[in-house]
Amino acid sequence: MASVRVALGDRGYSIKIGRGLLHSAGRELARVARSSRVAVISQRRVWRLWGERLAASLDQAGLMWSAHLVPDGESAKTLGRVRSLYAEMAAVGIDRSSLIAGFGGGAVGDLAGFVAATWLRGVDFAQIPTTLLAQVDASVGGKTGVNLPAGKNLVGAFWQPRVVLIDSGTLATLPARDYRSGLAEVIKYGIILDAQFYDWMKNEREALVAQDSSAVGVAVRRSCELKADVVRADEREAGLRALLNYGHTIGHAVEAAGGYCRTRHGEAVAIGMVLEARLAVMLGLISQAVAEDIRQTVAAFGLPVEVPRLFDADVMVAATGLDKKSKGGRLHCVLPVSIGRAETRAGVTPEMIRRVITESQANAGQR
């Protein structure tokens, strides 16, 4: 079992990575829990596939647990669902010494983390991610939140987990589309932080696409190491951590235009990375050749690279205006300045956003 430490003083925690880790999840939770009471918030499909294994582990550890199931995907991340879960937490007696665990993909981790951050002004939390996207990104760093009609994750809190337990075996039942979606976040780390990792991914593309366990293990561990380094340096996104939003400004707009149901998060980020690289070309930060390399790499992993023609460009431009990275009415967008390095820039205008969106939609019709 591999372990990556997120060093945040008394809020620090370990990310534990290993195939079959669900068998010992109960013991790992018992080590960090302050009481035996655990509420597991999960998705119905995940619970059907893996709930029995987790439940047996919780029983073996002597934990008093309850399961609280929510719909799959972003549709669960609403304030209405949060209110329903508050009622369930009260009904099963979740108090300040209890622990809430998010068991599933990134959406359920965001939702469970937000419930944990706000129930009784904050109770202990753990992440047990079962999708590649959640394992390499969403489960690490303490960002929690829910969506509003106006935009994604507009209501949230920073709330660090006590532990992150990654069982790579759960990827075996992940639909191919969702697995590819997770690869987008892996590619992102290489583009913004580690050129050597980016080159490794390109060389190991076939193994990663085929879900070779060794290659996937390296990708998950290195992604977690890179994110842990950033979170250690900038827990609350005052500067460096904002770089992790590469691809997300336009990516979130893609999700909004699709009603949060037509595009997977990683697919939207993939499109966002390609378009934001084109913004970097407009600003003279990178060459057209670098932007094209990013596009070709994203496409090689089976991810979309253009905005669907039916998506409303007006909706997307408006969504970027509500982006959390906007400051003083100006959009601060993360842009690559080379492979392995990115910067936050304030020179992106709504007109530039509209231009790359409309050009992308034209490309989508040609390819």
CORHU-V659814 format. One record per pair of residues at least 4 apart in sequence whose ideal C-beta (glycine too) atoms are under 8 Angstrom apart, sorted by the first residue. I is the first residue (numbers start at 0). J is the second residue. Records with the same first field share a line. If there is no record, write none. Layout:
I->J + J
This chain:
0->15 + 16 + 17 + 20
1->15 + 16 + 17 + 216 + 220
2->13 + 14 + 15 + 16
3->13 + 14 + 16 + 220 + 223 + 224 + 227
4->11 + 12 + 13 + 14 + 227
5->11 + 12 + 13 + 14 + 139 + 140 + 159 + 227 + 230 + 231
6->11 + 227 + 231
7->11 + 12 + 159 + 230 + 231 + 234
10->159
12->31 + 159 + 160 + 161 + 162 + 163
13->162 + 163
14->138 + 139 + 162 + 163 + 165 + 223 + 227
15->20 + 27 + 162 + 163 + 164 + 165
16->20 + 134 + 165 + 167 + 216 + 219 + 220 + 223
17->165 + 166 + 167
18->166 + 167 + 168 + 212
19->166 + 168
20->24 + 27 + 164 + 165 + 166 + 167 + 168
21->49 + 52 + 53 + 56 + 127 + 164 + 166 + 168 + 169
22->52 + 56
23->27 + 56
24->28 + 53 + 56 + 57 + 127 + 164 + 166
25->29 + 53 + 56 + 57 + 58 + 59 + 60 + 62
26->30 + 56 + 59 + 60
27->31 + 162 + 164
28->32 + 37 + 57 + 60 + 62 + 98 + 100 + 125 + 162 + 164
29->35 + 60 + 61 + 62
30->162
31->98 + 123 + 125 + 161 + 162
32->37 + 62 + 97 + 98 + 123 + 161
33->96 + 97 + 98 + 123
34->94 + 96 + 97 + 98
35->61 + 62 + 63
36->62 + 63 + 64 + 91 + 92 + 93 + 94 + 96 + 97 + 98
37->57 + 62 + 63 + 64 + 65 + 97 + 98 + 99 + 100
38->64 + 65 + 67 + 87 + 88 + 91 + 93 + 97 + 98 + 99 + 100
39->53 + 57 + 64 + 65 + 66 + 67 + 99 + 100 + 102
40->67 + 69 + 84 + 99 + 100 + 101 + 102 + 103 + 107 + 110 + 111 + 114
41->45 + 46 + 50 + 66 + 67 + 68 + 69 + 101 + 102 + 103 + 107
42->46 + 68 + 69 + 70 + 71 + 75 + 103 + 104 + 106 + 107
43->47 + 68 + 69 + 70 + 71
44->48 + 71
45->49 + 50 + 102 + 103 + 104 + 107 + 129 + 169
46->50 + 66 + 68 + 102
48->169 + 172
49->53 + 102 + 129 + 169 + 172
50->54 + 66 + 102
51->55
52->56
53->57 + 102 + 127
54->58 + 64 + 66
55->59
56->60
57->62 + 64
58->62 + 64
65->87 + 91
67->84 + 87
69->75 + 80 + 84 + 107 + 110
70->74 + 75
71->75 + 104 + 106
72->104 + 106 + 259 + 260
73->106 + 146 + 151 + 254 + 259 + 260 + 264
74->259 + 260
75->80 + 106 + 107 + 110
76->80 + 106 + 109 + 110 + 144 + 145 + 146 + 152
77->81 + 145 + 146
78->82 + 145 + 147 + 154
79->83
80->84 + 110 + 145
81->85 + 110 + 113 + 114 + 117 + 145
82->86
83->87
84->88 + 110 + 114
85->89 + 114 + 118
86->90
87->91
88->93 + 99 + 114 + 118
89->93
92->97
93->97 + 99 + 118 + 119 + 122
94->119 + 122
95->119 + 122
96->122 + 123
97->122 + 123
98->122 + 123 + 124 + 125 + 161
99->111 + 114 + 115 + 118 + 122 + 123 + 124 + 125
100->111 + 124 + 125 + 126 + 127
101->107 + 108 + 109 + 110 + 111 + 112 + 124 + 125 + 126 + 127 + 128 + 138
102->107 + 111 + 127 + 129
103->107 + 108 + 127 + 128 + 129 + 130 + 133
104->108 + 128 + 129 + 130 + 132 + 133 + 137 + 177
105->109 + 128 + 130 + 132 + 133 + 136 + 137 + 138 + 264
106->110 + 264
107->111
108->112 + 126 + 128 + 133 + 137 + 138 + 143
109->113 + 137 + 142 + 143 + 144 + 145 + 152 + 155
110->114 + 143 + 145
111->115 + 124 + 143
112->116 + 124 + 126 + 141 + 142 + 143 + 156 + 158 + 160
113->117 + 143 + 144 + 145 + 154 + 155 + 156 + 158
114->118
115->121 + 122 + 123 + 124 + 143 + 158
116->121 + 124 + 143 + 156 + 157 + 158
117->121 + 156
118->122
121->158
123->161
124->158 + 159 + 160 + 161
125->160 + 161 + 162 + 163 + 164
126->133 + 138 + 139 + 160 + 162 + 163 + 164
127->163 + 164 + 166
128->133 + 134 + 137 + 138 + 163 + 165
129->133 + 134 + 166 + 169 + 170 + 173
130->134 + 169 + 170 + 173 + 177 + 178 + 180 + 181
131->135 + 170 + 173 + 177 + 178 + 180 + 181 + 182 + 184 + 185 + 215 + 219
132->136 + 137 + 177 + 180 + 181 + 183 + 184 + 264 + 265
133->137 + 138 + 181
134->138 + 165 + 167 + 170 + 181 + 219 + 223
135->139 + 181 + 184 + 185 + 188 + 218 + 219 + 222 + 223 + 226
136->181 + 184 + 222 + 226 + 243
137->142
138->160 + 163 + 165
139->163 + 223 + 226 + 227 + 230
140->159 + 226 + 229 + 230 + 234 + 240 + 243
141->157 + 158 + 159 + 160 + 230 + 234
142->152 + 155 + 157
143->155 + 156 + 157 + 158
144->152 + 153 + 154 + 155 + 156
145->152 + 154 + 155
146->150 + 151 + 152 + 153 + 154 + 259
147->153 + 154
149->153 + 321
150->251 + 255 + 318 + 321 + 322
151->251 + 254 + 255 + 259
152->251 + 323
153->321 + 323
157->234 + 235
159->234
165->219 + 223
167->212 + 215 + 216 + 219
169->173
170->178 + 210 + 215
173->177 + 178 + 181
174->178
175->179
176->180 + 263
177->181 + 263 + 265
178->182 + 210
179->183 + 208 + 265 + 266 + 300 + 301 + 302
180->263 + 264 + 265 + 266 + 302
181->185 + 265
182->186 + 207 + 208 + 265 + 300 + 301 + 302
183->187 + 246 + 265 + 266 + 268 + 269 + 272 + 297 + 300 + 302
184->188 + 222 + 265 + 268
185->189 + 200 + 207 + 218 + 222
186->190 + 197 + 200 + 269 + 272 + 296 + 297 + 300
187->191 + 243 + 245 + 246 + 268 + 272
188->192 + 193 + 196 + 221 + 222 + 225 + 226
189->193 + 194 + 196 + 197 + 198 + 199 + 200 + 338 + 339
190->197 + 245 + 272 + 293 + 335 + 338 + 339 + 341
191->242 + 243 + 245 + 333 + 335 + 339 + 340 + 341
192->196 + 225 + 229 + 242 + 339 + 340 + 341
193->197 + 221 + 225 + 339
194->198 + 337 + 338 + 339 + 340
195->199 + 339
196->200 + 221 + 225
197->201 + 296 + 338 + 339
198->202
199->203 + 217
200->204 + 207 + 218 + 296
201->296 + 299
203->207 + 214 + 217
204->208 + 299 + 300
205->209
206->211 + 213 + 214
207->211 + 214 + 215 + 218 + 300
208->300 + 301
210->215
211->215
212->216
213->217
214->218
215->219
216->220
217->221
218->222
219->223
220->224
221->225
222->226
223->227
224->228
225->229
226->230 + 243
227->231
228->232
229->233 + 239 + 240 + 242 + 243
230->234 + 240
232->239 + 240
233->237 + 238 + 239 + 240 + 241
234->240
235->240
236->240 + 241
238->343
241->324 + 331 + 333 + 343
242->333 + 341 + 342 + 343
243->333
244->248 + 324 + 333
245->271 + 272 + 275 + 333 + 334 + 335 + 341
246->250 + 268 + 269 + 270 + 271 + 272 + 275 + 333
247->251 + 268 + 271 + 333
248->252 + 271 + 275 + 319 + 322 + 324 + 330 + 332 + 333
249->253 + 270 + 271 + 274 + 275 + 315 + 319 + 352 + 355 + 356
250->254 + 264 + 267 + 268 + 269 + 270 + 271 + 272
251->255 + 267 + 271 + 318 + 319 + 322
252->256 + 271 + 314 + 315 + 316 + 318 + 319 + 322 + 352
253->257 + 262 + 266 + 267 + 270 + 271 + 306 + 310 + 315
254->259 + 262 + 264 + 267
255->259 + 314 + 315 + 318
256->306 + 310 + 311 + 314 + 315 + 318
257->261 + 262 + 267 + 307 + 310
261->307
262->266 + 267 + 270 + 303 + 307
263->267
264->268
265->269 + 302
266->270 + 302 + 303
267->271
268->272
269->273 + 297 + 302 + 303 + 304
270->274 + 303 + 304 + 305 + 306 + 359
271->275
272->276 + 293 + 297
273->277 + 290 + 293 + 294 + 297 + 304 + 305 + 359
274->278 + 306 + 355 + 356 + 359
275->279 + 332 + 333 + 334 + 335
276->280 + 285 + 289 + 290 + 293 + 294 + 334 + 335
277->281 + 290 + 355 + 358 + 359
278->282 + 332 + 334 + 347 + 351 + 352 + 355
279->284 + 285 + 290 + 334 + 335 + 336
280->284 + 285 + 286 + 287 + 290
281->351 + 354 + 355
282->334 + 344 + 346 + 347
284->334 + 335 + 336 + 342 + 344
285->289 + 290 + 334 + 335 + 336 + 337
286->290
287->291
288->292
289->293 + 335 + 337 + 338
290->294
291->295
292->296 + 338
293->297 + 335 + 338
294->298 + 304
295->299
296->300
297->302 + 304
298->302 + 304
303->307
305->359 + 360 + 362 + 363 + 366
306->310 + 312 + 315 + 356 + 359 + 360 + 363
307->360 + 363
308->360 + 363 + 364
310->314 + 315 + 360
311->315
312->316 + 353 + 356 + 357 + 360
313->317
314->318
315->319 + 352 + 356
316->320 + 349 + 352 + 353 + 356
317->321
318->322
319->330 + 349 + 352
320->325 + 330 + 349
321->325
322->330
324->330 + 331 + 332 + 333 + 343
325->329 + 330 + 331
326->331 + 345
329->345
330->345 + 347 + 348 + 349 + 352
331->343 + 344 + 345
332->343 + 344 + 345 + 347
333->341 + 342 + 343 + 344
334->341 + 342 + 343 + 344 + 347
335->340 + 341
336->340 + 341 + 342
347->351 + 352
348->352
349->353
350->354
351->355
352->356
353->357
354->358
355->359
356->360
357->361
358->362
359->363
360->364
361->365
362->366
